[in-house]
């Protein structure tokens, strides 16, 4: 099963990639305790970690929402044919993402809104596709919602120093500016209401403009958290950042705040990259949080 219904909103998981991402748990999550990996190995292994190499396994997926008659995509993954000299795992990919989107009943021209929770390499790739020698918007009828703080931060003209270093090289030029130049980008600040169910809010730390999308419909609640959580260990130990967080202190504060809201409101937490069932419910537990249940999405059946 790849689709659930939350109130009046349908949520579909559209995948691009699942597999190892060439970085070990120790390097990816330098603050995580050995104990959290060891004591939870039975369920972390295979879905989230390669058991022998301890390399992190990640899903690259887009959340497809249907709300109030509109078709909305949350994050657009890596994309095909992109030159990524400092992120080789994402360089020159050849995936069938658009076919997977079609299987969910959506053609590129059907998309009304694209949300980039932030502007990292693995969240904006399908914003564009290669048409001859030109990068052009993949979703020609969509409004692309981009956080202005990230747009300014990743603009090479501003030469902002980044923890990611050159890992985002070419991303602005091939996946952001073509959309902006086509007049399809809306740069928002602080918050943005999409409709009566969906609201974007800034959630900085991982990047200056990182955002979350909250869903409130009927009695159902959910929050799409982007890269605020890469792994379940960051729920169990919320002080754990990824090595890619631009502001570690702010990232921890944001994670605690958003997970606290999710726990208090019985909201489903939908990160951008979880393998397994892809999303989870959480509760408060001692100084952190516990995983109380997984979403009914089917785990990935294969790696790609």
Steps between C-alpha positions, in 0.01 A plus 500: 500500500641838400206726581316610813220746569529760775172684540425648159859469375642202313871428553690280254861390529682526166849357512809574298775305678558275798839371603840586649625859484875439543533643851517307826275552800794636699578764239139586417387533864815584697307577820302176521590254773628152422228366727214636288628313193577180688181477702278568198699305241226239453270752328750765385705254294395447138238778492731777625854359523714248313567246779861415412641826365290727727433717194179701524214393274271775380184544304465779248128557474245766418182540697208549261204680657154551360322777690206723411519403135872566460795269443801582718850352512715526813869489396619379162797277575821473301398506134662347194813599307618748766875566528588468871880489529500523880197276557580203274221279634255747343693571181360401158214296641262315268184425698138444402362760739265654242367152420437444870318833513293391199411177681357722774281661234695823453660642185745793532244747361249393769709635787372825650754560777857383567636548850876494556538471877857621448740526208742213551610279211257217586188718535488700178631271226175432318416869500654486153585256224748512215340605172776485242769713664265703719362442847127575495229473767360149527163621624409782263167594661618495861589770747830401662508607866858561613612646833656838430768452766625189324475665159725781622735268692563261208520768233867478389505877455477536879792262565355378832731268695326164543557187707411306187800660332483442125250213536227721353707603199295554180171456686399865496590535134325189366211444741407838648578785261324347197179495703556854626584629151180339367297705749375191684674551837339664800751590771317497832605609848393400854178313405276427205146361497432272203137433589282431803691177576864576414740758641872551440711635784870568536692243704864613470813323610567235240518789255411866562172465313400145586125466538229259609153449358224440754178323407185553705183343363210376708648312793819410313835672539831455317826684449735463204840577651745483209848435640424593858508121548713277276490191721281361780794542737439876489157438650638274772788743564375842381830670582655307210559710191611384160844611389330726243324736743608861444407619853527206741353682802200627306451160335466334841257763622288466187496121522384502860233761428353325197515150647341638817213641295461168321493307827251736665270500196525132406639608164665274247863599432602469134874559438642523151733200512381226734508148365272236641146627538614857439308677777433457869302608802692618807444559869695678770730275700740618772736752337410400146233329298384148427374349177147379568396375159586499132288629213332231289714572193659186358878477550713516189512159337829556322802723486592717202 
